[in-house]
């Protein structure tokens, strides 16, 4: 009685191990390797060579992984909106002026509980006023009063500096 495992049995063990790992892990990835090993086990039982078995394992696993990623993204993430974080999340948000925004060095605003150095795009802004973040430049916010127009005329901007 020969107890040497054959190729299809080894592929079946690999499929069972990958299936057990899929149950244990939460990534939903090992399932595809398990199915690839099952396909290779079938090929080995049909007497196909090791090159065909390895190719079949790789092709089935990669194909199912790619297809599932695309299907899951299209089905489950269809209505999800892009999550803005960091600087991207600050643009357009309101901040409260903590230290008057004046020329030439600006002042300080509080946004999301943090203090930031800020410069005004709409002239002097008194302490306690609300402003909207228009741009982030390094560690400095460029802000504007919500009621201020979107563009500051050049002549008016030069008058403020004088």
C-alpha positions as CSV (number, residue, x, y, z in Angstrom):
1,X,0.0,0.0,0.0
2,X,1.5,3.3,-1.2
3,X,0.8,6.3,1.0
4,X,2.6,8.8,-1.2
5,X,0.2,11.7,-1.9
6,X,-0.6,12.4,-5.5
7,X,-0.7,15.9,-7.1
8,X,-4.5,16.2,-6.9
9,X,-4.4,15.3,-3.2
10,X,-1.8,18.0,-2.5
11,X,-3.9,20.6,-4.4
12,X,-6.9,19.5,-2.4
13,X,-5.0,20.0,0.8
14,X,-4.0,23.5,-0.4
15,X,-7.6,24.3,-1.2
16,X,-8.8,23.2,2.2
17,X,-6.0,25.2,3.9
18,X,-6.9,28.3,1.9
19,X,-10.6,27.7,2.7
20,X,-9.8,27.4,6.4
21,X,-7.7,30.6,6.2
22,X,-10.6,32.4,4.5
23,X,-12.9,31.5,7.4
24,X,-10.2,32.7,9.9
25,X,-9.2,35.9,8.1
26,X,-11.4,38.8,7.2
27,X,-9.9,39.9,3.9
28,X,-12.0,37.8,1.5
29,X,-8.9,37.0,-0.6
30,X,-8.0,33.4,0.3
31,X,-11.3,32.1,-1.2
32,X,-10.0,32.8,-4.7
33,X,-6.7,30.9,-4.0
34,X,-8.8,28.0,-2.6
35,X,-10.9,27.9,-5.9
36,X,-7.6,28.1,-7.9
37,X,-6.3,25.1,-6.0
38,X,-9.5,23.2,-6.6
39,X,-9.2,23.9,-10.3
40,X,-5.6,22.7,-10.2
41,X,-6.7,19.6,-8.3
42,X,-9.1,18.8,-11.1
43,X,-6.4,19.3,-13.7
44,X,-4.0,17.0,-11.8
45,X,-6.7,14.3,-11.5
46,X,-7.1,14.5,-15.3
47,X,-3.4,13.8,-15.6
48,X,-2.3,17.2,-16.9
49,X,1.3,18.3,-16.1
50,X,2.6,20.5,-13.3
51,X,3.0,23.5,-15.7
52,X,-0.6,23.4,-16.6
53,X,-1.6,23.0,-13.0
54,X,0.5,26.0,-11.9
55,X,-0.8,28.1,-14.8
56,X,-4.4,27.1,-14.0
57,X,-3.9,28.0,-10.3
58,X,-2.5,31.4,-11.1
59,X,-5.0,32.2,-13.8
60,X,-8.1,31.1,-11.9
61,X,-6.9,32.8,-8.6
62,X,-5.9,36.1,-10.3
63,X,-9.0,36.1,-12.6
64,X,-11.4,35.6,-9.7
65,X,-9.6,38.2,-7.6
66,X,-9.8,40.8,-10.3
67,X,-13.4,40.1,-11.2
68,X,-14.5,40.1,-7.6
69,X,-12.8,43.5,-7.0
70,X,-14.5,45.0,-10.0
71,X,-17.9,43.5,-9.2
72,X,-17.8,44.4,-5.5
73,X,-16.7,48.0,-6.3
74,X,-19.5,48.4,-8.9
75,X,-22.2,46.8,-6.8
76,X,-21.4,47.8,-3.2
77,X,-19.5,51.1,-3.7
78,X,-21.8,52.5,-6.4
79,X,-23.4,55.1,-4.1
80,X,-20.4,55.8,-1.9
81,X,-19.0,59.3,-2.0
82,X,-15.3,60.1,-2.0
83,X,-14.1,60.6,1.6
84,X,-12.3,63.9,1.9
85,X,-9.5,64.0,4.5
86,X,-6.7,66.4,5.6
87,X,-6.4,69.6,3.6
88,X,-9.0,68.5,1.1
89,X,-11.6,68.3,3.8
90,X,-10.8,71.9,5.0
91,X,-11.6,73.6,1.7
92,X,-15.0,75.2,1.7
93,X,-15.5,74.8,5.5
94,X,-16.2,77.6,7.9
95,X,-13.7,78.8,10.5
96,X,-14.0,81.3,13.3
97,X,-11.5,84.1,13.5
98,X,-9.6,84.0,16.8
99,X,-7.1,86.7,16.1
100,X,-8.0,89.6,13.8
101,X,-7.0,89.0,10.2
102,X,-5.2,92.1,9.0
103,X,-2.2,93.1,6.9
104,X,0.6,92.2,6.5
105,X,0.9,89.0,8.6
106,X,-2.7,87.9,8.9
107,X,-4.1,86.3,12.0
108,X,-5.4,83.1,13.5
109,X,-8.6,81.0,12.9
110,X,-10.1,78.0,14.6
111,X,-11.2,75.2,12.3
112,X,-12.2,71.7,13.5
113,X,-10.9,72.6,17.0
114,X,-7.4,73.5,15.7
115,X,-5.7,76.9,15.4
116,X,-4.3,77.9,12.0
117,X,-2.5,80.9,10.7
118,X,-4.7,82.6,8.2
119,X,-4.7,85.4,5.6
120,X,-7.8,87.2,4.4
121,X,-8.7,87.4,0.7
122,X,-11.5,89.9,1.6
123,X,-9.8,92.6,3.6
124,X,-9.7,93.0,7.4
125,X,-11.8,90.5,9.3
126,X,-12.6,91.1,13.0
127,X,-12.3,88.5,15.8
128,X,-15.3,86.3,16.2
129,X,-16.4,86.5,12.5
130,X,-16.9,83.4,10.4
131,X,-14.9,82.9,7.3
132,X,-14.7,80.2,4.6
133,X,-11.5,78.4,3.7
134,X,-10.6,79.0,0.1
135,X,-7.1,77.7,-0.2
136,X,-4.4,76.0,1.9
137,X,-0.8,77.0,1.3
138,X,1.6,75.0,3.6
139,X,0.5,75.7,7.1
140,X,-1.4,78.9,6.2
141,X,-5.1,79.1,5.3
142,X,-6.4,81.7,2.8
143,X,-9.9,82.6,3.9
144,X,-12.8,84.9,2.8
145,X,-15.9,86.2,4.4
146,X,-18.9,84.1,3.2
147,X,-20.6,87.2,1.8
148,X,-17.5,88.5,0.1
149,X,-17.4,88.2,-3.7
150,X,-15.2,85.5,-5.2
151,X,-12.8,87.8,-6.8
152,X,-11.1,90.9,-5.3
153,X,-10.6,93.7,-7.8
154,X,-7.0,94.6,-8.2
155,X,-7.6,98.4,-7.6
156,X,-9.4,97.6,-4.3
157,X,-6.7,95.1,-3.2
158,X,-4.0,97.8,-3.8
159,X,-6.1,100.3,-1.8
160,X,-6.2,97.9,1.2
161,X,-2.4,97.6,1.2
162,X,-1.9,101.4,1.3
